[in-house]
Amino acid sequence: MAILNVNPTRMQLTKLKKQLITAVRGHKMLKDKRDELMRQFLDLVRETKELRDKVEEQLNNCNSHFVNASAVMSKESLDASLMSPKQQINIEQSSKNVMSVDIPQYSYSTRTSDEGDMFPYGFAFTSFELDDAVVSLNNVLPDLIKLAEYEKSCELMSIEIEKTRRRVNSLEHVMIPRYQETIKYISMKLEENDRSSRTRLMKVKDMLLDKAHNYSGKQA
């Protein structure tokens, strides 16, 4: 593991120790965030799968009614019946913050509150199968919007999980070991400098004593 390019000083050592403490604390927080995001993501995935299965079943039922309607009505009559819808759907989006992820919240409203406005045609020249198809399509709408909300939320949460995972791995396998190695290197360097300084001081002391008391001459 490569060490950081810093000067081996006591001031730098103190600074790196503080940065290491911050990195360890940040690693723990990010790891907790990742784990909680994963828990909520998996819960949401399960709900999304259940809702998707329900929506697909409803859409298959709706498609069956349309197929039956097209079997008893001409294509021209069917197209003319659905050409001019009376009802209008308005979808509004808000957001909810979940672990720093802004997940969407969809709601919808209709232009009128009259349930009969879902039928864009009169009943005199149409099949009851077409009525069933329109009703089933209207009934699946809330679940369809909710499914879009869930799937977009899953996408956004998966992106955030991946970003958090990369940050956790970077701290755990790169930054924290690099701080630790650099702190170890600076500590060893400072200890080595201290030993060298003590050795020099002892030599200077011996030289001064020798000069002051002529130890070398007395021994001779």
BAFI-3210 file (N, C-alpha, C; in Angstrom, 3 decimals, decimal comma, padded with zeros to 6 digits):
// residues 220
n [1|2|3|4|5|6|7|8|9|10|11|12|13|14|15|16|17|18|19|20|21|22|23|24|25|26|27|28|29|30|31|32|33|34|35|36|37|38|39|40|41|42|43|44|45|46|47|48|49|50|51|52|53|54|55|56|57|58|59|60|61|62|63|64|65|66|67|68|69|70|71|72|73|74|75|76|77|78|79|80|81|82|83|84|85|86|87|88|89|90|91|92|93|94|95|96|97|98|99|100|101|102|103|104|105|106|107|108|109|110|111|112|113|114|115|116|117|118|119|120|121|122|123|124|125|126|127|128|129|130|131|132|133|134|135|136|137|138|139|140|141|142|143|144|145|146|147|148|149|150|151|152|153|154|155|156|157|158|159|160|161|162|163|164|165|166|167|168|169|170|171|172|173|174|175|176|177|178|179|180|181|182|183|184|185|186|187|188|189|190|191|192|193|194|195|196|197|198|199|200|201|202|203|204|205|206|207|208|209|210|211|212|213|214|215|216|217|218|219|220]
n.u [000,851|000,718|002,095|000,982|002,021|003,657|005,266|007,367|006,594|005,883|003,623|002,306|001,824|000,004|-002,117|-002,763|-003,611|-005,975|-007,413|-007,586|-009,245|-011,597|-012,060|-012,522|-014,819|-016,536|-016,558|-017,941|-020,456|-021,234|-021,292|-023,354|-025,418|-025,445|-026,209|-028,781|-030,049|-029,943|-031,612|-034,120|-034,343|-034,523|-036,926|-038,625|-038,267|-039,465|-042,132|-042,571|-042,356|-044,585|-046,631|-046,231|-046,807|-049,528|-050,477|-049,818|-051,491|-053,980|-053,775|-053,623|-056,181|-057,632|-056,740|-057,813|-060,547|-060,586|-059,784|-061,956|-063,918|-063,043|-063,551|-066,278|-066,950|-066,487|-063,346|-063,391|-065,598|-064,737|-062,420|-063,586|-065,173|-063,368|-062,089|-062,499|-061,898|-063,575|-062,780|-060,076|-056,789|-054,745|-051,469|-049,509|-046,346|-044,414|-041,875|-040,089|-037,804|-035,560|-033,122|-031,297|-032,017|-034,039|-036,987|-039,614|-043,065|-046,122|-049,240|-052,659|-055,328|-058,649|-060,261|-063,000|-065,383|-067,236|-067,915|-068,913|-067,737|-065,559|-066,148|-065,840|-067,873|-071,179|-073,635|-075,174|-074,262|-072,131|-070,134|-070,673|-068,370|-066,438|-067,086|-066,410|-063,676|-062,821|-063,551|-061,944|-059,432|-059,505|-059,601|-057,089|-055,415|-054,618|-052,890|-051,024|-049,807|-048,743|-046,950|-045,126|-044,060|-042,840|-040,928|-039,282|-038,326|-036,878|-034,869|-033,530|-032,697|-031,012|-028,931|-027,933|-027,141|-025,046|-023,243|-022,727|-021,626|-019,229|-017,920|-017,642|-015,959|-013,734|-012,877|-012,432|-010,568|-008,628|-008,220|-008,232|-006,321|-004,129|-003,812|-003,168|-000,753|000,840|000,883|002,196|004,665|005,570|005,733|007,730|009,812|010,107|010,842|013,252|014,654|014,691|016,339|018,695|019,205|019,613|021,896|023,752|023,750|024,844|027,392|028,345|028,252|030,192|032,426|032,568|032,995|035,425|036,987|036,783|037,779|039,908|039,848|040,945|043,695|044,306|043,781|045,777]
n.v [-001,199|002,122|005,008|008,246|011,284|013,124|015,365|014,001|014,966|015,947|017,550|016,953|014,272|014,374|015,620|013,673|011,578|012,619|012,826|010,121|009,180|010,556|009,396|006,705|006,976|008,046|005,894|003,960|005,200|005,376|002,679|001,786|003,257|002,119|-000,520|-000,114|001,052|-001,118|-002,912|-001,568|-001,373|-004,067|-004,779|-003,098|-004,086|-006,606|-005,825|-004,528|-006,606|-008,194|-006,367|-005,961|-008,508|-008,557|-006,384|-007,261|-009,450|-008,144|-006,574|-008,545|-009,592|-007,346|-007,112|-009,445|-008,840|-006,758|-008,153|-009,859|-007,923|-006,842|-008,984|-009,099|-006,649|-004,380|-003,226|-000,542|000,442|-000,022|001,571|004,095|004,300|004,686|006,974|009,627|010,527|011,261|011,642|012,901|012,421|013,562|013,617|014,012|014,796|014,313|014,213|012,035|011,880|009,361|008,078|009,971|009,780|010,964|009,807|009,220|010,304|009,555|010,862|010,974|012,594|013,036|014,736|015,126|014,094|012,221|008,902|007,761|009,070|007,717|006,199|006,724|006,744|006,056|003,616|002,261|001,134|-000,490|-003,199|-005,163|-006,298|-004,457|-002,481|-003,825|-004,028|-001,357|-000,657|-002,446|-001,535|001,005|000,339|-000,766|001,331|002,877|001,000|000,683|003,195|003,275|001,158|002,229|004,206|002,647|001,200|003,212|004,219|002,005|001,966|004,445|004,041|001,854|003,004|004,815|003,005|001,702|003,845|004,441|002,012|001,999|004,153|003,200|000,980|002,300|003,819|001,735|-000,018|001,547|004,390|004,371|002,249|003,507|005,875|004,652|003,314|005,497|006,939|005,061|004,989|007,672|007,758|005,843|007,102|009,458|008,349|007,229|009,557|010,712|008,881|009,228|011,878|011,719|010,130|011,830|013,922|012,637|012,102|014,692|015,552|013,867|014,816|017,446|017,010|015,710|017,708|019,602|018,340|016,907|014,135|012,265|012,757|012,128|009,429|008,535]
n.w [000,000|-000,995|000,548|001,758|000,209|002,147|004,490|006,999|009,813|013,243|013,453|011,081|011,588|013,732|012,399|010,464|012,100|013,133|010,724|010,111|012,177|011,487|008,967|009,661|011,212|009,254|007,488|008,979|009,227|006,519|005,897|007,553|006,392|003,821|004,435|005,518|003,335|001,580|002,928|002,835|000,079|-000,773|000,453|-000,977|-003,548|-003,325|-002,872|-005,276|-007,134|-006,410|-006,952|-009,679|-010,727|-010,120|-011,671|-014,261|-014,486|-014,389|-016,705|-018,648|-018,414|-019,162|-021,803|-022,874|-022,865|-024,743|-027,005|-027,307|-027,742|-030,157|-031,739|-032,073|-032,994|-035,708|-037,038|-037,746|-036,304|-033,698|-033,549|-033,971|-031,716|-029,675|-030,295|-029,371|-026,403|-023,310|-020,706|-018,678|-017,500|-014,943|-013,844|-011,013|-009,555|-006,660|-004,103|-001,849|000,777|001,325|003,166|002,104|-000,546|-003,066|-003,666|-006,017|-005,746|-006,935|-007,893|-008,981|-010,741|-011,992|-014,727|-014,446|-011,956|-012,548|-012,984|-015,259|-017,329|-018,148|-020,278|-023,630|-025,510|-026,798|-025,679|-027,480|-029,915|-029,345|-027,982|-025,009|-024,164|-024,818|-023,017|-020,639|-021,051|-021,002|-018,378|-016,885|-017,655|-016,583|-013,903|-013,450|-013,576|-011,134|-009,862|-011,868|-011,999|-009,427|-009,659|-011,485|-009,862|-007,844|-009,343|-010,372|-007,979|-007,073|-009,003|-008,511|-005,863|-006,163|-007,614|-005,709|-003,740|-005,046|-005,382|-002,679|-001,874|-003,369|-002,157|000,466|000,006|-001,035|001,177|003,002|001,782|000,607|001,459|004,387|005,023|003,774|005,252|007,696|007,090|006,400|008,814|010,387|009,047|009,394|012,204|012,699|011,359|012,861|015,330|014,581|013,946|016,478|017,875|016,455|017,060|019,858|019,899|018,644|020,491|022,721|021,767|021,368|024,007|025,141|023,767|024,711|027,450|027,330|026,332|028,352|030,684|029,898|029,409|027,658|027,745|030,399|030,483|028,821]
ca.u [000,000|001,500|001,811|000,705|003,219|003,644|006,499|007,300|006,717|004,910|002,394|001,631|001,372|-001,220|-003,157|-003,164|-004,366|-007,325|-008,057|-007,890|-010,434|-012,730|-012,301|-013,108|-016,200|-017,276|-016,726|-019,016|-021,731|-021,571|-021,623|-024,707|-026,327|-025,544|-026,980|-030,179|-030,549|-030,140|-032,802|-035,307|-034,377|-035,022|-038,357|-039,321|-038,223|-040,499|-043,432|-042,663|-042,630|-045,981|-047,506|-046,079|-047,595|-050,941|-050,758|-049,765|-052,724|-055,067|-053,619|-054,004|-057,643|-058,090|-056,457|-058,786|-061,807|-060,422|-059,771|-063,356|-064,644|-062,638|-064,102|-067,697|-067,098|-065,559|-062,214|-063,799|-066,473|-063,915|-061,572|-064,442|-065,665|-062,296|-061,367|-062,671|-062,094|-064,199|-062,090|-058,668|-056,029|-053,619|-050,540|-048,630|-045,190|-043,707|-040,759|-039,888|-036,390|-035,287|-031,679|-030,692|-032,475|-035,348|-037,771|-040,822|-044,399|-047,050|-050,677|-053,381|-056,698|-059,382|-060,825|-064,333|-065,589|-068,277|-067,322|-069,389|-066,910|-064,490|-066,590|-065,846|-068,822|-072,512|-073,735|-076,129|-073,649|-070,877|-070,264|-070,441|-066,971|-065,674|-067,325|-065,587|-062,269|-062,592|-063,638|-060,758|-058,297|-059,636|-059,298|-055,670|-054,652|-053,905|-051,773|-050,026|-049,072|-047,971|-045,843|-044,122|-043,419|-041,967|-039,798|-038,362|-037,692|-035,867|-033,744|-032,779|-032,070|-029,895|-027,826|-027,364|-026,459|-023,777|-022,360|-022,321|-020,733|-017,912|-017,289|-017,248|-014,795|-012,599|-012,380|-011,997|-009,439|-007,633|-007,888|-007,884|-004,983|-003,082|-003,575|-002,490|000,631|001,560|001,098|003,242|005,927|006,009|006,109|009,049|010,786|010,342|011,610|014,620|015,275|014,962|017,520|019,873|019,465|020,183|023,271|024,578|023,903|025,786|028,742|028,735|028,525|031,495|033,465|032,693|033,636|036,816|037,691|036,816|038,521|041,046|039,766|041,801|045,085|044,463|043,821|047,077]
ca.v [000,000|003,342|005,989|009,590|012,108|014,194|015,516|013,242|015,852|015,684|018,260|016,161|013,046|014,715|015,888|012,408|010,801|013,179|012,430|008,698|009,060|011,006|008,404|005,521|007,333|008,149|004,532|003,304|005,826|004,972|001,261|001,700|003,770|001,102|-001,662|000,284|001,197|-002,463|-003,492|-000,940|-001,706|-005,440|-004,738|-002,457|-005,020|-007,623|-005,191|-004,244|-007,869|-008,562|-005,442|-006,222|-009,709|-008,173|-005,524|-008,076|-010,237|-007,231|-006,185|-009,708|-009,641|-006,223|-007,457|-010,469|-008,154|-006,037|-009,147|-010,282|-006,801|-006,724|-010,126|-008,876|-005,308|-004,115|-002,374|000,851|000,791|-000,008|002,778|005,273|004,350|005,107|008,084|010,919|010,298|012,351|011,831|013,308|012,038|014,439|012,968|014,952|014,140|014,906|013,335|011,719|011,593|008,123|007,881|010,936|009,506|011,557|008,868|009,907|009,984|009,905|010,883|011,340|013,085|013,056|016,052|015,150|013,036|011,323|007,651|007,450|009,732|006,832|005,631|007,791|006,382|005,650|002,165|001,690|000,400|-001,103|-004,481|-005,126|-006,667|-003,210|-001,841|-004,529|-003,702|000,010|-000,690|-003,130|-000,646|002,077|-000,208|-001,071|002,581|003,212|000,079|000,946|004,389|002,870|000,328|003,150|004,844|001,665|000,834|004,354|004,260|000,940|002,405|005,491|003,474|001,007|003,912|005,321|001,881|001,485|004,966|004,267|000,847|002,403|004,989|002,317|000,207|003,224|004,109|000,519|-000,697|002,482|005,555|004,033|001,621|004,472|006,698|003,840|003,095|006,772|007,219|004,134|005,437|008,908|007,414|005,199|008,116|010,348|007,587|007,134|010,876|010,894|008,086|009,881|013,099|011,328|009,671|013,017|014,653|011,911|012,307|016,080|015,613|013,248|015,707|018,596|016,549|015,420|018,973|020,329|017,623|016,246|012,720|011,494|012,900|011,408|008,012|008,258]
ca.w [000,000|-001,087|001,596|001,271|-000,010|003,149|005,263|008,257|010,968|014,304|013,116|010,044|012,239|014,460|011,406|009,851|013,087|013,149|009,469|010,211|013,035|010,676|007,920|010,287|011,574|008,002|006,966|009,738|008,866|005,159|005,924|008,120|005,371|002,765|004,938|005,638|001,968|001,045|003,562|002,265|-001,346|-000,925|000,776|-002,097|-004,689|-003,104|-003,114|-006,714|-007,836|-006,149|-007,674|-011,122|-011,034|-010,077|-012,824|-015,475|-014,526|-014,744|-018,107|-019,470|-018,386|-019,997|-023,205|-023,293|-023,161|-026,003|-028,074|-027,504|-028,347|-031,568|-032,470|-032,373|-033,575|-036,808|-036,658|-037,907|-035,178|-032,471|-033,591|-033,823|-030,335|-028,755|-030,920|-028,692|-024,963|-022,545|-019,431|-018,757|-016,313|-014,610|-012,919|-010,307|-008,932|-005,527|-003,747|-000,438|001,013|002,048|003,278|001,165|-001,917|-003,342|-004,460|-006,499|-005,258|-008,002|-007,605|-010,197|-010,596|-013,265|-015,044|-013,847|-010,966|-013,057|-013,433|-016,603|-018,342|-018,621|-021,556|-024,630|-026,562|-026,370|-025,505|-028,428|-031,016|-028,888|-027,306|-023,559|-023,960|-024,853|-021,715|-019,641|-021,301|-020,516|-016,907|-016,355|-017,869|-015,599|-012,586|-013,330|-013,619|-009,882|-009,646|-012,904|-011,569|-008,254|-010,137|-012,043|-008,704|-007,203|-010,189|-010,404|-006,662|-007,059|-009,846|-007,819|-004,677|-006,595|-007,970|-004,462|-003,081|-005,732|-005,030|-001,286|-001,822|-003,861|-001,136|001,576|-000,426|-001,167|002,525|003,690|001,144|000,064|002,268|005,772|005,054|003,396|006,445|008,709|006,663|006,470|010,240|010,833|008,453|010,053|013,584|012,644|010,941|013,995|016,316|014,064|014,109|017,910|018,227|015,863|017,835|021,149|019,650|018,389|021,748|023,566|021,226|021,669|025,443|025,379|023,249|025,615|028,691|027,030|026,180|029,627|031,730|029,264|029,722|026,767|028,221|031,668|030,205|028,244]
c.u [000,886|001,095|001,547|001,996|003,175|004,998|006,374|007,553|005,654|003,576|001,592|001,098|000,065|-002,384|-003,673|-003,954|-005,807|-008,093|-008,430|-009,134|-011,688|-013,083|-012,956|-014,567|-017,070|-017,531|-017,868|-020,386|-022,171|-021,955|-023,024|-025,745|-026,527|-026,412|-028,472|-030,813|-030,832|-031,396|-034,079|-035,452|-034,960|-036,506|-039,159|-039,334|-039,287|-041,896|-043,639|-042,993|-044,089|-046,936|-047,425|-046,880|-049,089|-051,324|-050,764|-051,022|-053,912|-054,990|-053,962|-055,524|-058,241|-057,888|-057,441|-060,117|-061,719|-060,417|-061,197|-064,180|-064,314|-063,188|-065,554|-067,954|-066,110|-064,458|-062,592|-064,658|-065,673|-063,055|-062,408|-064,933|-064,628|-061,565|-061,416|-062,942|-062,691|-063,433|-060,630|-057,994|-054,861|-052,751|-049,615|-047,515|-044,675|-042,567|-040,693|-038,441|-036,245|-033,778|-030,926|-031,033|-033,870|-036,124|-039,095|-042,086|-045,385|-048,487|-051,393|-054,776|-057,343|-060,014|-062,213|-064,451|-066,637|-067,625|-067,760|-068,535|-065,740|-064,854|-066,677|-066,850|-070,192|-072,614|-074,613|-075,457|-072,317|-071,167|-070,032|-068,997|-066,072|-065,863|-066,452|-064,108|-061,928|-062,611|-062,385|-059,507|-058,322|-059,254|-057,805|-054,819|-053,942|-052,708|-050,661|-049,170|-048,197|-046,766|-044,735|-043,358|-042,428|-040,729|-038,791|-037,633|-036,604|-034,632|-032,882|-032,055|-030,894|-028,683|-027,139|-026,620|-025,098|-022,782|-021,837|-021,365|-019,325|-017,178|-016,816|-015,992|-013,553|-012,001|-011,753|-010,706|-008,353|-007,253|-007,446|-006,547|-003,861|-002,771|-002,779|-001,027|001,457|001,858|002,216|004,611|006,454|006,455|007,496|010,146|011,119|011,138|013,070|015,355|015,603|016,198|018,788|020,236|020,099|021,630|024,211|024,811|024,894|027,215|029,243|029,075|029,897|032,625|033,673|033,362|035,119|037,638|037,837|037,722|039,693|041,057|040,751|043,243|045,310|044,567|045,177|048,149]
c.v [001,247|004,307|007,345|010,388|013,318|014,245|014,778|014,121|015,499|016,374|017,473|014,858|013,282|014,935|014,594|011,540|011,303|012,779|010,953|008,461|009,452|009,979|007,148|005,785|007,413|006,784|003,811|003,867|005,391|003,496|001,037|002,174|002,736|-000,071|-001,328|000,472|-000,172|-003,104|-002,914|-001,269|-003,104|-005,528|-004,166|-003,356|-006,091|-007,050|-004,929|-005,509|-008,295|-007,672|-005,673|-007,451|-009,384|-007,351|-006,342|-008,940|-009,372|-006,827|-007,332|-009,835|-008,553|-006,533|-008,499|-009,825|-007,390|-007,000|-009,613|-009,180|-006,659|-007,874|-009,892|-007,503|-005,151|-003,186|-000,900|001,297|000,901|001,246|004,032|005,424|004,928|006,347|009,372|010,703|011,513|012,657|012,213|012,995|013,011|013,751|014,020|014,174|014,973|013,949|013,135|011,320|010,347|007,887|008,684|010,637|010,095|010,622|009,523|009,415|010,470|009,882|011,322|011,838|013,096|014,427|016,207|013,990|012,017|010,056|007,282|008,068|008,862|006,213|006,755|007,554|006,135|004,130|001,478|000,768|-000,247|-002,394|-004,318|-005,542|-005,436|-002,451|-002,484|-004,190|-002,312|000,048|-001,324|-002,275|000,514|001,585|-000,467|000,200|002,916|002,308|000,309|002,155|004,059|002,013|001,191|003,840|003,891|001,365|001,979|004,477|003,199|001,349|003,434|004,945|002,585|001,848|004,428|004,225|001,650|002,594|004,802|003,092|001,198|003,263|004,157|001,542|001,080|003,546|002,871|-000,054|000,244|003,546|005,200|003,289|002,584|005,418|005,919|003,616|004,376|007,144|006,326|004,569|006,683|008,622|006,776|006,204|009,049|009,640|007,456|008,462|011,151|010,122|008,729|011,139|012,770|010,875|010,846|013,809|013,972|012,097|013,716|016,224|015,024|014,147|016,887|018,200|016,283|016,700|019,697|019,655|016,840|014,758|011,901|011,535|012,132|009,910|007,626|008,226]
c.w [000,000|000,016|000,956|001,165|000,916|003,835|006,593|009,476|012,006|014,022|012,079|010,630|012,990|013,505|010,796|010,824|013,187|011,885|009,483|011,060|012,254|009,607|008,488|010,661|010,313|007,380|007,665|009,351|007,464|005,100|006,482|007,105|004,264|003,208|005,041|004,265|001,345|001,626|002,950|000,783|-001,563|-000,584|-000,391|-003,327|-004,543|-003,372|-004,603|-007,496|-007,638|-006,940|-009,174|-011,530|-011,075|-011,308|-014,120|-015,611|-014,937|-016,214|-019,045|-019,537|-019,274|-021,478|-023,736|-023,662|-024,494|-027,195|-028,375|-028,167|-029,823|-032,398|-032,875|-032,975|-034,721|-036,329|-036,740|-036,725|-033,875|-032,411|-033,365|-032,385|-029,379|-029,246|-030,092|-027,197|-024,272|-021,261|-019,666|-017,425|-016,133|-013,550|-012,321|-009,605|-007,771|-005,183|-002,237|-000,247|001,873|002,029|002,216|-000,302|-002,079|-004,261|-004,844|-005,815|-006,323|-007,478|-008,881|-009,845|-011,978|-013,471|-014,443|-012,870|-011,406|-013,602|-014,846|-017,694|-018,798|-019,971|-022,598|-025,751|-025,954|-026,340|-026,571|-029,445|-030,617|-028,132|-025,797|-023,238|-023,979|-023,544|-020,636|-019,805|-020,764|-018,989|-016,319|-016,532|-016,880|-014,197|-012,378|-013,241|-012,300|-009,619|-010,658|-012,525|-010,357|-008,657|-010,737|-010,922|-008,044|-008,038|-010,310|-009,076|-006,559|-007,868|-009,115|-006,590|-005,057|-006,991|-006,713|-003,703|-003,720|-005,411|-003,605|-001,145|-002,293|-002,837|000,051|001,215|-000,550|000,199|003,156|003,117|000,627|001,092|003,691|005,850|004,700|004,552|007,479|008,354|006,762|007,922|010,790|010,319|009,167|011,483|013,623|012,281|012,098|015,090|015,884|014,223|015,576|018,348|017,691|016,646|019,179|020,997|019,429|019,680|022,676|023,082|021,528|023,142|025,774|024,909|024,172|026,923|028,480|026,933|027,514|030,649|031,194|029,592|028,886|027,268|029,503|031,428|029,598|029,324]
res [m|a|i|l|n|v|n|p|t|r|m|q|l|t|k|l|k|k|q|l|i|t|a|v|r|g|h|k|m|l|k|d|k|r|d|e|l|m|r|q|f|l|d|l|v|r|e|t|k|e|l|r|d|k|v|e|e|q|l|n|n|c|n|s|h|f|v|n|a|s|a|v|m|s|k|e|s|l|d|a|s|l|m|s|p|k|q|q|i|n|i|e|q|s|s|k|n|v|m|s|v|d|i|p|q|y|s|y|s|t|r|t|s|d|e|g|d|m|f|p|y|g|f|a|f|t|s|f|e|l|d|d|a|v|v|s|l|n|n|v|l|p|d|l|i|k|l|a|e|y|e|k|s|c|e|l|m|s|i|e|i|e|k|t|r|r|r|v|n|s|l|e|h|v|m|i|p|r|y|q|e|t|i|k|y|i|s|m|k|l|e|e|n|d|r|s|s|r|t|r|l|m|k|v|k|d|m|l|l|d|k|a|h|n|y|s|g|k|q|a]
***
